[in-house]
């Protein structure tokens, strides 16, 4: 783990922290072969990859209605209730993002312009799984699509070693409103949704997070099908100062806990603390050592924390500058006056303000989406929202007087570009 002043980082350390695409690039070649195989062999390739990667014999790729409806009997009713509560929060938050489906406005006399918003027809969501279960991702990917009005939402998720899908994931997809679910994992799932197979339909857009192979596959199929953004191994960056009139030990314990929470996602996850307090830096370092030993997913957590960092800065502005350069998936502002710096954070997937807004809550139940750009892509992409599931069509309606008022400009510009027929299409209306 890097523990030093931000200004003392050497080029190698800076490069390791900022260039998170390297692992994805390494995965590209093998992923290309998987995509080509799925395009050529369809279902047969998916079944072979299930045997090779998931160590399971799959007879039917589609999850049956009986499997879906029977999943609830394996779960505690209280847990189902919590998922339903989370789903209501997610639906409410994304419902607020919906704009009117059409607007028209007269910009000048006789010139009325507008926009029509319509949902995509078919969306594919990738929900990670296999040995672990991610029902929260099923809720976060399917619900916004349904809120946006997408008619067909399919889900691909890895099977367990016995060939089944985890009941938590199945119940979550039912609550969210998924139309079809398929037992397919990794890059091959992305290829199947991008190009279609005998069983899995070709979709208009693919959304959802995954490992480096899933992320690489989404990047490779992007010329043929729309995808959301690279959403690979998790990242958290915490900006913290020394607590005022509060326990340093308590704050250090909470910060270390939040860093480990993201580290347990994946050995390639990245957790970074930036602080202007040497005392807090030392306290968090000690807490991390103690808490890593007790972590349930110790192997993943240990590897991720070893690759992470605690960086001290002369002031918070230096830390904010590095945050914007890094463009992390998650930013926690655990400082005395977080709202004073909120506008300065330009590049982040999602921002969590104050000591009582942990990323873990956003992962599950606050309502905002946890599918967020990683690897620095927060500089150019927004987190998953209803706009990812819609398209906008412009509307243009002119009266004769409206067209007359602007015809000279149109004709002159058309002729300047050498398009006489364009100019004539305007002139003929007034001959």
MOFEN-V216796 format. One record per backbone hydrogen bond with DSSP energy under -0.5 kcal/mol. NH is the residue of the N-H (numbers start at 1). CO is the residue of the C=O. Records with the same first field share a line. If there is no record, write none. Layout:
BEGIN
NH=CO, CO
END
This chain:
BEGIN
2=308
3=1
4=310
6=312
8=5
9=6
14=10
15=11
16=12
17=13
18=14
19=15
20=18
22=19
25=21
26=22
27=23
28=24, 25
31=27
32=28
33=29
34=30
35=31
36=32
37=33
38=34
39=35
40=36
41=37
42=38
44=41
45=42
46=42
47=43
48=44
49=45
50=46
51=47
52=48
53=49
54=49, 50
56=50
58=56
59=57
63=181
68=64
69=65
70=66
71=67, 68
73=70
74=71
75=72
80=76
81=77
82=78
83=79
84=80
85=81
86=82
87=83
88=84
89=85
90=86
91=87
92=88
93=89
94=90
95=91
96=92
97=93, 94
98=94, 95
103=115
105=113
107=105, 111
108=111
111=108
112=110, 397
113=105, 111
114=395
115=103
116=393
117=101
118=116, 391
120=389
123=152
124=205
125=154
126=207
127=125, 156
128=126
130=158
131=129
132=129
134=128
137=134
138=134
139=135
140=136
141=137
142=138
143=139
145=141
146=142
147=143
148=144
149=145, 146
150=145
151=120
152=121
153=151
154=123, 152
155=180
156=125
157=182
158=127
160=164
163=160
169=166
170=166
171=167
172=168
173=169
174=170
175=171
176=172
177=173
178=173
179=153
180=153
182=155
183=61
184=157, 182
189=185, 186
190=186
191=187
192=188
193=189
194=190
195=191
196=192
197=200
203=193
204=122
205=122
206=226
207=124
210=231
215=211
216=212
217=213
218=214
219=215
220=216
221=217
224=221
225=221
226=204
228=206
236=270
237=330
238=272
239=237, 332
240=238, 274
241=334
245=243
251=247
252=248
253=249
254=250
255=251
256=252
257=253
258=254
259=255
260=256
261=257
262=258
263=259
264=260
265=262
266=262, 263
269=266
270=234
272=236
273=309
274=238
275=311
276=240
278=276
281=277
282=278
283=279
284=280
285=281
286=282
287=283
288=284
289=285
290=286
291=287
292=288
293=289
294=290, 291
295=291, 292
298=295, 296
301=297
302=298
303=299
304=300
305=301
306=302
307=303
308=305
309=271
310=2
311=273
312=4
313=275
318=315
319=315
320=316
321=317
322=318
323=319
324=320
325=321
326=322
327=323
330=235
331=350
332=237
333=331, 352
334=239, 332
335=333
338=335
340=337
341=338
342=338
344=341
345=341, 342
346=344
348=346
349=328
350=329
352=331
354=333, 352
357=354
361=358
362=358
363=359
364=360, 361
365=361
366=361
367=368
372=370
374=230
376=327
377=374
378=327
379=376
380=377
381=377
384=371
388=385
389=386
390=387
391=118
393=116
395=114
397=112
399=110
403=399
404=400
405=401
406=402, 403
407=403
410=406
411=407
412=408
413=409
414=410
415=411
416=412
417=413
418=415
419=414
420=418
423=419
424=420
425=421
426=422, 423
427=423
428=424
429=426
430=427
431=427
END
